[in-house]
Amino acid sequence: MSNTGTAATASLVDECRGVLFVYSDGSIVRLPKPSFSVPVHDDGSVVWKDVVFDPVHDLSLRLYKPALPVSTKLPIFYYIHGGGFCIGSRTWPNCQNYCFKLASELQAVIISPDYRLAPENRLPAAIEDGYMAVKWLQAQAVANEPDTWLTEVADFGKVFISGDSAGGNIAHNLAVRLKAGSLELAPVRVKGYILLAPFFGGTVRKKSEAEGPREAFLNLELID
């Protein structure tokens, strides 16, 4: 739990999905686990570990790969979690289950990074963190003593970057920044981007925002 003030003496101003609470004195309480209960489906076919990619901001990513030995190098697939830039984590069970499935069915190395969340960290902090997570991969590709857990199986020439919701927005911004061919990441080469229901907001409401039902999971009140 994070607490940037004395929330006990202040009134609740806003909350998000029973995880994030903002109080009138500016304090913020953030619970470490989601409000929903989802079991983790780890059948042993995929192995994983956590790695710090940004020690300055204490940010980690989670690596996944098939447990059985492979005869060829595997493509690398980034999955950036969603959560409206406010909630979510690589450690949440829904994220972990999705990455297990990706690693197993795609036969790929999966990289799932965390990023700094709002309101403690305003944009473009999350986008910069996504960029740093990709630069970490480049550093591994050229390092004299890389993490062999990754480099022995990963094909740095076949990288794909995906994300859902806010993560899709980060993936979009990475595509704009890195441009076609991702030359600045050499020898890492991004082959494509997959945006899963990407979250984009603006000052003018879209029709789907203005007319969306209140009972929807992502209703107008939550988006605002």
C-alpha positions as CSV (number, residue, x, y, z in Angstrom):
1,M,0.0,0.0,0.0
2,S,1.2,3.5,-0.8
3,N,0.1,6.5,1.2
4,T,1.3,10.0,0.4
5,G,-0.5,11.7,3.3
6,T,-2.7,11.2,6.3
7,A,-5.9,9.9,4.6
8,A,-7.5,9.0,8.0
9,T,-8.3,12.6,8.7
10,A,-9.4,13.6,5.2
11,S,-12.5,12.9,3.1
12,L,-12.5,10.7,0.0
13,V,-12.6,12.7,-3.2
14,D,-12.3,9.9,-5.8
15,E,-11.6,6.2,-6.1
16,C,-10.9,3.8,-8.9
17,R,-12.1,0.1,-8.8
18,G,-11.5,-0.3,-5.1
19,V,-7.7,0.0,-5.6
20,L,-6.9,3.7,-5.8
21,F,-8.2,6.3,-3.3
22,V,-7.7,10.0,-3.5
23,Y,-8.4,12.2,-0.5
24,S,-9.2,15.9,0.1
25,D,-5.8,16.6,1.6
26,G,-4.0,15.4,-1.5
27,S,-3.1,12.0,0.0
28,I,-3.3,8.9,-2.1
29,V,-3.8,5.3,-0.9
30,R,-3.1,2.6,-3.4
31,L,-3.7,-1.1,-2.6
32,P,-1.2,-3.6,-3.9
33,K,-3.7,-6.1,-5.2
34,P,-6.8,-5.8,-7.4
35,S,-10.3,-5.8,-6.0
36,F,-11.3,-8.8,-8.0
37,S,-10.2,-12.4,-7.3
38,V,-8.8,-14.4,-10.2
39,P,-6.7,-17.6,-9.7
40,V,-3.3,-17.8,-11.4
41,H,-3.2,-20.6,-13.9
42,D,0.4,-21.7,-13.8
43,D,0.7,-25.3,-15.2
44,G,4.5,-25.3,-15.4
45,S,4.6,-25.1,-19.2
46,V,6.0,-21.5,-18.9
47,V,8.7,-20.2,-16.7
48,W,9.1,-16.6,-15.6
49,K,11.1,-14.2,-13.5
50,D,11.2,-10.5,-12.6
51,V,13.9,-8.1,-13.7
52,V,14.5,-4.4,-12.7
53,F,14.7,-2.3,-15.9
54,D,14.7,1.1,-14.3
55,P,16.4,1.3,-10.9
56,V,15.9,5.1,-10.7
57,H,12.1,4.7,-10.6
58,D,12.1,1.2,-9.1
59,L,10.4,-0.3,-12.1
60,S,10.5,-4.0,-13.0
61,L,9.3,-6.2,-15.9
62,R,8.3,-9.8,-15.9
63,L,9.9,-12.2,-18.4
64,Y,8.1,-15.4,-19.6
65,K,9.3,-18.2,-21.9
66,P,8.3,-21.8,-22.6
67,A,9.7,-24.2,-20.1
68,L,10.8,-26.8,-22.6
69,P,14.1,-26.3,-24.6
70,V,13.7,-24.8,-28.1
71,S,15.7,-25.5,-31.2
72,T,15.3,-22.0,-32.7
73,K,15.3,-18.5,-31.3
74,L,11.9,-17.3,-30.2
75,P,10.2,-14.0,-31.1
76,I,9.8,-11.3,-28.4
77,F,6.4,-10.0,-27.6
78,Y,5.9,-7.1,-25.3
79,Y,2.6,-6.9,-23.4
80,I,1.9,-3.6,-21.7
81,H,-1.0,-3.8,-19.2
82,G,-4.0,-1.4,-19.1
83,G,-5.7,0.4,-16.3
84,G,-6.5,3.9,-17.5
85,F,-2.9,5.0,-16.6
86,C,-4.0,4.8,-12.9
87,I,-4.2,1.1,-11.9
88,G,-2.8,-2.3,-12.9
89,S,0.4,-4.2,-12.6
90,R,2.5,-6.9,-14.2
91,T,1.9,-8.9,-11.0
92,W,-1.9,-8.9,-11.2
93,P,-3.3,-12.4,-11.9
94,N,-5.2,-11.4,-15.0
95,C,-2.0,-10.0,-16.6
96,Q,0.0,-13.0,-15.5
97,N,-2.5,-15.5,-16.9
98,Y,-2.6,-13.6,-20.2
99,C,1.2,-13.7,-20.4
100,F,1.3,-17.4,-19.6
101,K,-1.1,-18.0,-22.5
102,L,0.9,-15.8,-24.9
103,A,4.2,-17.5,-24.1
104,S,2.7,-21.0,-24.5
105,E,0.5,-20.5,-27.6
106,L,2.8,-18.1,-29.5
107,Q,6.0,-19.9,-28.4
108,A,7.5,-16.6,-27.7
109,V,9.4,-14.7,-25.0
110,I,6.9,-12.3,-23.3
111,I,8.0,-9.1,-21.7
112,S,5.5,-7.4,-19.4
113,P,6.7,-4.1,-17.9
114,D,5.3,-2.0,-15.2
115,Y,5.1,1.8,-15.6
116,R,4.6,4.8,-13.3
117,L,0.9,5.4,-12.5
118,A,-1.2,8.5,-12.1
119,P,-2.1,10.6,-10.3
120,E,1.2,10.4,-8.5
121,N,3.0,10.5,-11.9
122,R,1.4,12.5,-14.7
123,L,1.8,11.7,-18.4
124,P,4.1,11.4,-20.2
125,A,5.8,9.4,-17.4
126,A,4.1,6.1,-18.4
127,I,5.0,6.6,-22.0
128,E,8.7,7.3,-21.1
129,D,8.7,4.1,-19.0
130,G,7.4,2.1,-21.9
131,Y,10.3,3.5,-24.0
132,M,12.8,2.6,-21.2
133,A,11.5,-1.0,-21.1
134,V,12.3,-1.3,-24.8
135,K,15.7,0.3,-24.4
136,W,16.4,-2.2,-21.7
137,L,16.0,-5.0,-24.3
138,Q,18.5,-3.2,-26.6
139,A,21.0,-3.0,-23.7
140,Q,20.6,-6.8,-23.2
141,A,21.2,-7.4,-26.9
142,V,24.6,-5.5,-26.9
143,A,25.8,-6.3,-23.4
144,N,29.1,-8.1,-22.8
145,E,27.4,-10.0,-20.0
146,P,23.7,-10.1,-20.8
147,D,21.0,-12.1,-19.0
148,T,21.4,-15.5,-20.6
149,W,18.0,-16.5,-19.3
150,L,16.8,-14.2,-22.1
151,T,19.5,-14.0,-24.7
152,E,19.9,-17.8,-25.2
153,V,16.3,-18.1,-26.5
154,A,15.3,-14.6,-27.8
155,D,15.4,-13.4,-31.4
156,F,16.1,-9.7,-31.1
157,G,15.3,-9.2,-34.8
158,K,11.6,-10.3,-34.2
159,V,10.1,-8.0,-31.6
160,F,6.4,-7.1,-31.3
161,I,4.9,-4.5,-29.0
162,S,1.4,-4.8,-27.8
163,G,-0.8,-3.3,-25.0
164,D,-4.4,-3.0,-24.0
165,S,-6.3,0.1,-23.0
166,A,-3.7,2.5,-21.6
167,G,-1.0,0.0,-22.6
168,G,-2.3,0.2,-26.2
169,N,-1.9,4.0,-26.0
170,I,1.7,3.5,-24.8
171,A,2.3,1.0,-27.7
172,H,0.9,3.6,-30.1
173,N,3.3,6.3,-28.8
174,L,6.2,3.9,-29.1
175,A,5.3,3.3,-32.7
176,V,5.3,7.1,-33.4
177,R,8.6,7.6,-31.5
178,L,10.5,4.6,-32.9
179,K,9.2,5.0,-36.5
180,A,9.4,2.3,-39.2
181,G,12.3,0.0,-38.8
182,S,13.1,1.2,-35.2
183,L,16.6,2.0,-36.3
184,E,17.6,3.5,-33.0
185,L,17.1,0.2,-31.3
186,A,19.6,-1.8,-33.4
187,P,20.2,-4.7,-33.3
188,V,16.7,-4.9,-31.9
189,R,14.1,-4.7,-34.6
190,V,10.4,-4.1,-34.0
191,K,8.4,-5.9,-36.6
192,G,4.9,-4.7,-35.6
193,Y,2.6,-3.2,-33.0
194,I,-0.7,-4.7,-31.7
195,L,-3.1,-2.2,-30.1
196,L,-5.8,-4.0,-28.1
197,A,-8.8,-1.7,-27.4
198,P,-6.3,1.2,-27.0
199,F,-7.4,4.1,-24.7
200,F,-7.4,7.5,-26.2
201,G,-8.9,10.6,-24.6
202,G,-9.4,14.2,-25.8
203,T,-11.2,17.4,-25.0
204,V,-14.0,16.6,-27.4
205,R,-16.2,13.6,-26.5
206,K,-16.6,10.9,-29.1
207,K,-20.1,9.6,-29.8
208,S,-19.4,6.3,-27.9
209,E,-18.2,8.2,-24.9
210,A,-21.2,10.6,-24.7
211,E,-23.8,7.9,-25.3
212,G,-22.3,5.0,-23.5
213,P,-24.5,3.3,-20.9
214,R,-23.8,4.1,-17.2
215,E,-23.7,0.5,-16.3
216,A,-20.9,-0.2,-18.8
217,F,-17.6,-1.3,-17.2
218,L,-15.8,1.7,-18.8
219,N,-18.5,4.4,-18.4
220,L,-18.2,8.1,-18.8
221,E,-17.7,8.8,-15.1
222,L,-14.8,6.3,-14.9
223,I,-13.2,7.6,-18.1
224,D,-13.3,11.2,-16.8
